[in-house]
Amino acid sequence: MRYSIRLAHPDQVFRASHAIRYVSGGTEDLHEHTFRVVLTIFGPLNGAGYVVDFVAASRILRTVLGTNAGKIFRPEPRGEEAINPPGNPTAETLARSIVLSFYDLAIREHLLSEPVDRYRCKLELEEEPGMWAVVET
């Protein structure tokens, strides 16, 4: 059997600005989004019968989202602007950065009761209503 929890609370959002570089080489104008995040964590049941603690996982996710709030993401940094994720700050690379940051913090805070390779995550990042970037680990 495969088990998972899904964190889809409506307040799992952050506002940030980005501008991406097009394949053709041009860069779009800087613009802001309210990004919404849904995270699904797949893994084994621990000794208490659950994958991970919902409350602790939600707290960790909110911490990660808070680090992105108000940031400006550009392909080329300017002054004090954020340069994470590295490279072109598309919705896909932002999603990857968020899920990797979640894993890092989850490990540091001992959220996972099994080795990290026993878990998988699916992070969905909504850039605009109905427009999602999805990354799976």
VOLUM-558461 format. One record per atom (N, C-alpha, C): residue number from 1; atom name; x, y negated, z negated. Coordinates in nm, 2 decimals, padded with zeros to 4 digits, always signed. Layout:
<NUM, 'CA', <X, Y, Z>>
...
***
This chain:
<1, 'N', <+00.08, +00.12, +00.00>>
<1, 'CA', <+00.00, +00.00, +00.00>>
<1, 'C', <+00.09, -00.12, +00.00>>
<2, 'N', <+00.03, -00.23, +00.06>>
<2, 'CA', <+00.10, -00.36, +00.06>>
<2, 'C', <+00.02, -00.46, -00.02>>
<3, 'N', <+00.09, -00.53, -00.11>>
<3, 'CA', <+00.02, -00.63, -00.19>>
<3, 'C', <+00.08, -00.77, -00.16>>
<4, 'N', <-00.01, -00.87, -00.19>>
<4, 'CA', <+00.03, -01.01, -00.17>>
<4, 'C', <-00.05, -01.10, -00.25>>
<5, 'N', <+00.00, -01.22, -00.27>>
<5, 'CA', <-00.08, -01.33, -00.33>>
<5, 'C', <-00.08, -01.44, -00.23>>
<6, 'N', <-00.18, -01.52, -00.23>>
<6, 'CA', <-00.19, -01.63, -00.13>>
<6, 'C', <-00.22, -01.76, -00.21>>
<7, 'N', <-00.13, -01.86, -00.19>>
<7, 'CA', <-00.15, -01.99, -00.26>>
<7, 'C', <-00.20, -02.09, -00.15>>
<8, 'N', <-00.32, -02.12, -00.16>>
<8, 'CA', <-00.39, -02.21, -00.06>>
<8, 'C', <-00.47, -02.32, -00.12>>
<9, 'N', <-00.42, -02.37, -00.23>>
<9, 'CA', <-00.49, -02.48, -00.30>>
<9, 'C', <-00.49, -02.61, -00.22>>
<10, 'N', <-00.60, -02.68, -00.21>>
<10, 'CA', <-00.61, -02.80, -00.13>>
<10, 'C', <-00.51, -02.91, -00.16>>
<11, 'N', <-00.46, -02.91, -00.28>>
<11, 'CA', <-00.36, -03.02, -00.31>>
<11, 'C', <-00.22, -02.98, -00.29>>
<12, 'N', <-00.19, -02.87, -00.22>>
<12, 'CA', <-00.06, -02.83, -00.18>>
<12, 'C', <-00.02, -02.91, -00.05>>
<13, 'N', <+00.00, -03.04, -00.07>>
<13, 'CA', <+00.03, -03.13, +00.04>>
<13, 'C', <+00.14, -03.22, +00.00>>
<14, 'N', <+00.20, -03.28, +00.10>>
<14, 'CA', <+00.30, -03.39, +00.08>>
<14, 'C', <+00.30, -03.48, +00.21>>
<15, 'N', <+00.32, -03.61, +00.18>>
<15, 'CA', <+00.33, -03.70, +00.29>>
<15, 'C', <+00.47, -03.73, +00.32>>
<16, 'N', <+00.51, -03.72, +00.45>>
<16, 'CA', <+00.64, -03.75, +00.50>>
<16, 'C', <+00.64, -03.79, +00.64>>
<17, 'N', <+00.75, -03.86, +00.68>>
<17, 'CA', <+00.76, -03.90, +00.82>>
<17, 'C', <+00.87, -03.82, +00.89>>
<18, 'N', <+00.84, -03.81, +01.02>>
<18, 'CA', <+00.95, -03.74, +01.10>>
<18, 'C', <+00.94, -03.79, +01.25>>
<19, 'N', <+01.05, -03.77, +01.32>>
<19, 'CA', <+01.06, -03.79, +01.46>>
<19, 'C', <+01.14, -03.68, +01.51>>
<20, 'N', <+01.09, -03.61, +01.62>>
<20, 'CA', <+01.16, -03.50, +01.67>>
<20, 'C', <+01.23, -03.54, +01.80>>
<21, 'N', <+01.33, -03.46, +01.84>>
<21, 'CA', <+01.40, -03.48, +01.96>>
<21, 'C', <+01.33, -03.38, +02.06>>
<22, 'N', <+01.30, -03.43, +02.18>>
<22, 'CA', <+01.23, -03.35, +02.28>>
<22, 'C', <+01.34, -03.27, +02.36>>
<23, 'N', <+01.30, -03.16, +02.42>>
<23, 'CA', <+01.38, -03.08, +02.50>>
<23, 'C', <+01.45, -03.16, +02.61>>
<24, 'N', <+01.38, -03.26, +02.66>>
<24, 'CA', <+01.43, -03.35, +02.76>>
<24, 'C', <+01.54, -03.44, +02.71>>
<25, 'N', <+01.56, -03.45, +02.58>>
<25, 'CA', <+01.66, -03.54, +02.52>>
<25, 'C', <+01.61, -03.66, +02.45>>
<26, 'N', <+01.49, -03.71, +02.49>>
<26, 'CA', <+01.43, -03.83, +02.42>>
<26, 'C', <+01.39, -03.79, +02.28>>
<27, 'N', <+01.36, -03.90, +02.20>>
<27, 'CA', <+01.31, -03.88, +02.07>>
<27, 'C', <+01.18, -03.95, +02.05>>
<28, 'N', <+01.08, -03.88, +01.99>>
<28, 'CA', <+00.95, -03.95, +01.97>>
<28, 'C', <+00.97, -04.06, +01.86>>
<29, 'N', <+00.86, -04.14, +01.86>>
<29, 'CA', <+00.86, -04.25, +01.76>>
<29, 'C', <+00.84, -04.19, +01.62>>
<30, 'N', <+00.90, -04.25, +01.52>>
<30, 'CA', <+00.88, -04.21, +01.38>>
<30, 'C', <+00.73, -04.22, +01.34>>
<31, 'N', <+00.67, -04.12, +01.28>>
<31, 'CA', <+00.53, -04.12, +01.24>>
<31, 'C', <+00.52, -04.03, +01.12>>
<32, 'N', <+00.41, -04.06, +01.05>>
<32, 'CA', <+00.38, -03.99, +00.92>>
<32, 'C', <+00.27, -03.89, +00.93>>
<33, 'N', <+00.28, -03.79, +00.85>>
<33, 'CA', <+00.18, -03.68, +00.84>>
<33, 'C', <+00.15, -03.65, +00.69>>
<34, 'N', <+00.03, -03.60, +00.66>>
<34, 'CA', <+00.01, -03.54, +00.54>>
<34, 'C', <+00.01, -03.39, +00.57>>
<35, 'N', <+00.13, -03.33, +00.53>>
<35, 'CA', <+00.15, -03.19, +00.56>>
<35, 'C', <+00.08, -03.10, +00.45>>
<36, 'N', <+00.01, -03.00, +00.49>>
<36, 'CA', <-00.06, -02.91, +00.40>>
<36, 'C', <+00.01, -02.77, +00.41>>
<37, 'N', <+00.03, -02.70, +00.30>>
<37, 'CA', <+00.10, -02.58, +00.30>>
<37, 'C', <+00.02, -02.47, +00.24>>
<38, 'N', <+00.03, -02.35, +00.30>>
<38, 'CA', <-00.03, -02.23, +00.25>>
<38, 'C', <+00.09, -02.13, +00.24>>
<39, 'N', <+00.10, -02.06, +00.13>>
<39, 'CA', <+00.21, -01.97, +00.11>>
<39, 'C', <+00.16, -01.83, +00.07>>
<40, 'N', <+00.19, -01.73, +00.14>>
<40, 'CA', <+00.16, -01.59, +00.10>>
<40, 'C', <+00.29, -01.52, +00.07>>
<41, 'N', <+00.29, -01.45, -00.05>>
<41, 'CA', <+00.40, -01.38, -00.10>>
<41, 'C', <+00.36, -01.23, -00.10>>
<42, 'N', <+00.44, -01.15, -00.03>>
<42, 'CA', <+00.42, -01.01, -00.02>>
<42, 'C', <+00.53, -00.94, -00.11>>
<43, 'N', <+00.49, -00.84, -00.18>>
<43, 'CA', <+00.59, -00.77, -00.26>>
<43, 'C', <+00.53, -00.65, -00.34>>
<44, 'N', <+00.61, -00.58, -00.42>>
<44, 'CA', <+00.57, -00.47, -00.50>>
<44, 'C', <+00.50, -00.53, -00.62>>
<45, 'N', <+00.41, -00.44, -00.68>>
<45, 'CA', <+00.35, -00.48, -00.81>>
<45, 'C', <+00.46, -00.46, -00.92>>
<46, 'N', <+00.46, -00.56, -01.01>>
<46, 'CA', <+00.55, -00.54, -01.12>>
<46, 'C', <+00.49, -00.45, -01.23>>
<47, 'N', <+00.55, -00.44, -01.34>>
<47, 'CA', <+00.50, -00.35, -01.45>>
<47, 'C', <+00.37, -00.39, -01.50>>
<48, 'N', <+00.33, -00.52, -01.49>>
<48, 'CA', <+00.20, -00.57, -01.53>>
<48, 'C', <+00.09, -00.55, -01.43>>
<49, 'N', <+00.13, -00.51, -01.31>>
<49, 'CA', <+00.03, -00.48, -01.20>>
<49, 'C', <+00.00, -00.60, -01.11>>
<50, 'N', <+00.10, -00.70, -01.10>>
<50, 'CA', <+00.08, -00.81, -01.00>>
<50, 'C', <+00.21, -00.83, -00.93>>
<51, 'N', <+00.20, -00.90, -00.81>>
<51, 'CA', <+00.32, -00.93, -00.73>>
<51, 'C', <+00.41, -01.03, -00.80>>
<52, 'N', <+00.35, -01.15, -00.82>>
<52, 'CA', <+00.41, -01.26, -00.90>>
<52, 'C', <+00.30, -01.34, -00.97>>
<53, 'N', <+00.34, -01.41, -01.07>>
<53, 'CA', <+00.25, -01.49, -01.15>>
<53, 'C', <+00.20, -01.61, -01.06>>
<54, 'N', <+00.07, -01.61, -01.04>>
<54, 'CA', <+00.01, -01.72, -00.96>>
<54, 'C', <+00.05, -01.86, -01.01>>
<55, 'N', <+00.04, -01.88, -01.14>>
<55, 'CA', <+00.06, -02.01, -01.19>>
<55, 'C', <+00.21, -02.05, -01.17>>
<56, 'N', <+00.30, -01.96, -01.20>>
<56, 'CA', <+00.44, -01.99, -01.19>>
<56, 'C', <+00.48, -02.01, -01.04>>
<57, 'N', <+00.43, -01.93, -00.95>>
<57, 'CA', <+00.45, -01.95, -00.81>>
<57, 'C', <+00.40, -02.08, -00.76>>
<58, 'N', <+00.28, -02.12, -00.80>>
<58, 'CA', <+00.22, -02.25, -00.76>>
<58, 'C', <+00.30, -02.36, -00.81>>
<59, 'N', <+00.35, -02.35, -00.94>>
<59, 'CA', <+00.44, -02.46, -00.99>>
<59, 'C', <+00.57, -02.48, -00.91>>
<60, 'N', <+00.63, -02.37, -00.88>>
<60, 'CA', <+00.75, -02.37, -00.80>>
<60, 'C', <+00.72, -02.43, -00.66>>
<61, 'N', <+00.62, -02.39, -00.60>>
<61, 'CA', <+00.58, -02.45, -00.47>>
<61, 'C', <+00.56, -02.60, -00.48>>
<62, 'N', <+00.49, -02.64, -00.58>>
<62, 'CA', <+00.46, -02.78, -00.59>>
<62, 'C', <+00.59, -02.86, -00.62>>
<63, 'N', <+00.68, -02.80, -00.69>>
<63, 'CA', <+00.81, -02.87, -00.71>>
<63, 'C', <+00.88, -02.88, -00.58>>
<64, 'N', <+00.89, -02.78, -00.50>>
<64, 'CA', <+00.95, -02.79, -00.37>>
<64, 'C', <+00.88, -02.89, -00.28>>
<65, 'N', <+00.75, -02.89, -00.28>>
<65, 'CA', <+00.68, -02.99, -00.19>>
<65, 'C', <+00.71, -03.13, -00.24>>
<66, 'N', <+00.72, -03.15, -00.37>>
<66, 'CA', <+00.75, -03.28, -00.43>>
<66, 'C', <+00.88, -03.34, -00.39>>
<67, 'N', <+00.98, -03.25, -00.36>>
<67, 'CA', <+01.11, -03.30, -00.31>>
<67, 'C', <+01.10, -03.35, -00.17>>
<68, 'N', <+01.00, -03.31, -00.10>>
<68, 'CA', <+00.98, -03.36, +00.04>>
<68, 'C', <+00.89, -03.48, +00.05>>
<69, 'N', <+00.82, -03.51, -00.05>>
<69, 'CA', <+00.72, -03.62, -00.05>>
<69, 'C', <+00.79, -03.76, -00.02>>
<70, 'N', <+00.74, -03.83, +00.07>>
<70, 'CA', <+00.80, -03.96, +00.10>>
<70, 'C', <+00.92, -03.97, +00.18>>
<71, 'N', <+00.97, -03.85, +00.22>>
<71, 'CA', <+01.10, -03.84, +00.29>>
<71, 'C', <+01.08, -03.88, +00.44>>
<72, 'N', <+01.19, -03.92, +00.50>>
<72, 'CA', <+01.19, -03.95, +00.64>>
<72, 'C', <+01.29, -03.85, +00.71>>
<73, 'N', <+01.24, -03.77, +00.80>>
<73, 'CA', <+01.32, -03.67, +00.87>>
<73, 'C', <+01.34, -03.71, +01.01>>
<74, 'N', <+01.47, -03.72, +01.05>>
<74, 'CA', <+01.50, -03.76, +01.19>>
<74, 'C', <+01.61, -03.66, +01.24>>
<75, 'N', <+01.62, -03.65, +01.37>>
<75, 'CA', <+01.72, -03.56, +01.43>>
<75, 'C', <+01.86, -03.62, +01.39>>
<76, 'N', <+01.87, -03.75, +01.38>>
<76, 'CA', <+02.00, -03.81, +01.35>>
<76, 'C', <+01.98, -03.90, +01.22>>
<77, 'N', <+02.05, -03.87, +01.11>>
<77, 'CA', <+02.02, -03.95, +00.99>>
<77, 'C', <+02.06, -04.10, +01.01>>
<78, 'N', <+01.99, -04.18, +00.94>>
<78, 'CA', <+02.01, -04.32, +00.94>>
<78, 'C', <+02.01, -04.37, +00.79>>
<79, 'N', <+02.13, -04.41, +00.74>>
<79, 'CA', <+02.14, -04.46, +00.61>>
<79, 'C', <+02.11, -04.36, +00.50>>
<80, 'N', <+02.01, -04.39, +00.42>>
<80, 'CA', <+01.97, -04.30, +00.31>>
<80, 'C', <+01.86, -04.20, +00.34>>
<81, 'N', <+01.83, -04.19, +00.47>>
<81, 'CA', <+01.72, -04.10, +00.50>>
<81, 'C', <+01.75, -03.96, +00.49>>
<82, 'N', <+01.65, -03.88, +00.47>>
<82, 'CA', <+01.67, -03.73, +00.45>>
<82, 'C', <+01.72, -03.67, +00.58>>
<83, 'N', <+01.81, -03.58, +00.57>>
<83, 'CA', <+01.86, -03.50, +00.68>>
<83, 'C', <+01.83, -03.36, +00.67>>
<84, 'N', <+01.75, -03.32, +00.57>>
<84, 'CA', <+01.71, -03.18, +00.55>>
<84, 'C', <+01.57, -03.17, +00.61>>
<85, 'N', <+01.53, -03.08, +00.69>>
<85, 'CA', <+01.61, -02.97, +00.74>>
<85, 'C', <+01.72, -03.02, +00.84>>
<86, 'N', <+01.83, -02.94, +00.85>>
<86, 'CA', <+01.93, -02.98, +00.95>>
<86, 'C', <+01.88, -02.97, +01.09>>
<87, 'N', <+01.92, -03.05, +01.18>>
<87, 'CA', <+01.88, -03.04, +01.32>>
<87, 'C', <+01.76, -03.12, +01.34>>
<88, 'N', <+01.68, -03.06, +01.44>>
<88, 'CA', <+01.56, -03.13, +01.48>>
<88, 'C', <+01.44, -03.10, +01.38>>
<89, 'N', <+01.39, -03.20, +01.32>>
<89, 'CA', <+01.29, -03.18, +01.21>>
<89, 'C', <+01.15, -03.16, +01.26>>
<90, 'N', <+01.13, -03.05, +01.33>>
<90, 'CA', <+01.00, -03.00, +01.38>>
<90, 'C', <+00.92, -02.94, +01.26>>
<91, 'N', <+00.79, -02.92, +01.28>>
<91, 'CA', <+00.71, -02.86, +01.18>>
<91, 'C', <+00.77, -02.72, +01.15>>
<92, 'N', <+00.82, -02.65, +01.25>>
<92, 'CA', <+00.88, -02.52, +01.23>>
<92, 'C', <+01.00, -02.52, +01.14>>
<93, 'N', <+01.09, -02.62, +01.16>>
<93, 'CA', <+01.21, -02.62, +01.08>>
<93, 'C', <+01.18, -02.68, +00.94>>
<94, 'N', <+01.08, -02.76, +00.93>>
<94, 'CA', <+01.03, -02.81, +00.79>>
<94, 'C', <+00.98, -02.69, +00.72>>
<95, 'N', <+00.90, -02.60, +00.79>>
<95, 'CA', <+00.84, -02.48, +00.72>>
<95, 'C', <+00.95, -02.39, +00.67>>
<96, 'N', <+01.05, -02.37, +00.76>>
<96, 'CA', <+01.16, -02.28, +00.72>>
<96, 'C', <+01.23, -02.34, +00.60>>
<97, 'N', <+01.26, -02.47, +00.60>>
<97, 'CA', <+01.33, -02.53, +00.48>>
<97, 'C', <+01.25, -02.52, +00.35>>
<98, 'N', <+01.12, -02.53, +00.36>>
<98, 'CA', <+01.03, -02.52, +00.24>>
<98, 'C', <+01.03, -02.38, +00.19>>
<99, 'N', <+01.02, -02.28, +00.28>>
<99, 'CA', <+01.02, -02.14, +00.23>>
<99, 'C', <+01.15, -02.10, +00.17>>
<100, 'N', <+01.26, -02.14, +00.23>>
<100, 'CA', <+01.39, -02.11, +00.18>>
<100, 'C', <+01.42, -02.18, +00.04>>
<101, 'N', <+01.37, -02.30, +00.03>>
<101, 'CA', <+01.38, -02.37, -00.10>>
<101, 'C', <+01.29, -02.30, -00.21>>
<102, 'N', <+01.18, -02.25, -00.16>>
<102, 'CA', <+01.09, -02.18, -00.26>>
<102, 'C', <+01.17, -02.06, -00.31>>
<103, 'N', <+01.22, -01.98, -00.22>>
<103, 'CA', <+01.30, -01.86, -00.26>>
<103, 'C', <+01.41, -01.90, -00.36>>
<104, 'N', <+01.49, -02.00, -00.32>>
<104, 'CA', <+01.60, -02.04, -00.41>>
<104, 'C', <+01.55, -02.07, -00.55>>
<105, 'N', <+01.44, -02.15, -00.56>>
<105, 'CA', <+01.39, -02.18, -00.70>>
<105, 'C', <+01.32, -02.07, -00.76>>
<106, 'N', <+01.26, -01.98, -00.69>>
<106, 'CA', <+01.19, -01.86, -00.75>>
<106, 'C', <+01.30, -01.77, -00.81>>
<107, 'N', <+01.41, -01.76, -00.74>>
<107, 'CA', <+01.52, -01.67, -00.79>>
<107, 'C', <+01.58, -01.74, -00.92>>
<108, 'N', <+01.60, -01.87, -00.92>>
<108, 'CA', <+01.66, -01.94, -01.03>>
<108, 'C', <+01.57, -01.93, -01.15>>
<109, 'N', <+01.44, -01.93, -01.13>>
<109, 'CA', <+01.34, -01.93, -01.24>>
<109, 'C', <+01.29, -01.79, -01.27>>
<110, 'N', <+01.35, -01.69, -01.21>>
<110, 'CA', <+01.32, -01.55, -01.24>>
<110, 'C', <+01.17, -01.51, -01.22>>
<111, 'N', <+01.12, -01.57, -01.11>>
<111, 'CA', <+00.98, -01.54, -01.07>>
<111, 'C', <+00.97, -01.39, -01.02>>
<112, 'N', <+01.07, -01.35, -00.95>>
<112, 'CA', <+01.07, -01.22, -00.89>>
<112, 'C', <+01.12, -01.11, -00.98>>
<113, 'N', <+01.04, -01.00, -01.00>>
<113, 'CA', <+01.08, -00.90, -01.10>>
<113, 'C', <+01.17, -00.79, -01.03>>
<114, 'N', <+01.17, -00.79, -00.90>>
<114, 'CA', <+01.24, -00.70, -00.82>>
<114, 'C', <+01.35, -00.77, -00.74>>
<115, 'N', <+01.45, -00.70, -00.68>>
<115, 'CA', <+01.54, -00.77, -00.59>>
<115, 'C', <+01.47, -00.85, -00.48>>
<116, 'N', <+01.53, -00.96, -00.44>>
<116, 'CA', <+01.46, -01.05, -00.35>>
<116, 'C', <+01.43, -00.99, -00.22>>
<117, 'N', <+01.51, -00.89, -00.17>>
<117, 'CA', <+01.48, -00.82, -00.05>>
<117, 'C', <+01.36, -00.74, -00.05>>
<118, 'N', <+01.29, -00.72, -00.16>>
<118, 'CA', <+01.17, -00.64, -00.17>>
<118, 'C', <+01.05, -00.73, -00.14>>
<119, 'N', <+01.07, -00.86, -00.13>>
<119, 'CA', <+00.96, -00.96, -00.11>>
<119, 'C', <+00.97, -01.02, +00.03>>
<120, 'N', <+00.86, -01.06, +00.08>>
<120, 'CA', <+00.85, -01.14, +00.21>>
<120, 'C', <+00.75, -01.25, +00.18>>
<121, 'N', <+00.78, -01.36, +00.26>>
<121, 'CA', <+00.69, -01.47, +00.25>>
<121, 'C', <+00.64, -01.51, +00.39>>
<122, 'N', <+00.52, -01.57, +00.39>>
<122, 'CA', <+00.47, -01.63, +00.51>>
<122, 'C', <+00.43, -01.77, +00.47>>
<123, 'N', <+00.49, -01.87, +00.53>>
<123, 'CA', <+00.46, -02.01, +00.50>>
<123, 'C', <+00.39, -02.07, +00.62>>
<124, 'N', <+00.28, -02.13, +00.60>>
<124, 'CA', <+00.20, -02.20, +00.70>>
<124, 'C', <+00.20, -02.35, +00.67>>
<125, 'N', <+00.24, -02.43, +00.77>>
<125, 'CA', <+00.25, -02.57, +00.75>>
<125, 'C', <+00.16, -02.64, +00.85>>
<126, 'N', <+00.06, -02.71, +00.80>>
<126, 'CA', <-00.03, -02.78, +00.89>>
<126, 'C', <+00.02, -02.93, +00.90>>
<127, 'N', <+00.05, -02.96, +01.03>>
<127, 'CA', <+00.10, -03.09, +01.06>>
<127, 'C', <-00.02, -03.19, +01.08>>
<128, 'N', <-00.12, -03.14, +01.16>>
<128, 'CA', <-00.24, -03.22, +01.18>>
<128, 'C', <-00.35, -03.11, +01.17>>
<129, 'N', <-00.48, -03.16, +01.15>>
<129, 'CA', <-00.58, -03.06, +01.13>>
<129, 'C', <-00.59, -02.96, +01.25>>
<130, 'N', <-00.58, -02.83, +01.21>>
<130, 'CA', <-00.58, -02.73, +01.31>>
<130, 'C', <-00.45, -02.70, +01.38>>
<131, 'N', <-00.34, -02.77, +01.35>>
<131, 'CA', <-00.21, -02.75, +01.41>>
<131, 'C', <-00.11, -02.70, +01.31>>
<132, 'N', <-00.08, -02.57, +01.32>>
<132, 'CA', <+00.00, -02.51, +01.21>>
<132, 'C', <+00.13, -02.45, +01.27>>
<133, 'N', <+00.24, -02.47, +01.19>>
<133, 'CA', <+00.36, -02.40, +01.22>>
<133, 'C', <+00.37, -02.29, +01.11>>
<134, 'N', <+00.41, -02.17, +01.16>>
<134, 'CA', <+00.42, -02.06, +01.06>>
<134, 'C', <+00.56, -01.99, +01.07>>
<135, 'N', <+00.61, -01.96, +00.95>>
<135, 'CA', <+00.74, -01.89, +00.94>>
<135, 'C', <+00.72, -01.78, +00.85>>
<136, 'N', <+00.78, -01.66, +00.89>>
<136, 'CA', <+00.77, -01.54, +00.80>>
<136, 'C', <+00.91, -01.50, +00.77>>
<137, 'N', <+00.94, -01.46, +00.65>>
<137, 'CA', <+01.07, -01.42, +00.61>>
<137, 'C', <+01.08, -01.27, +00.62>>
***
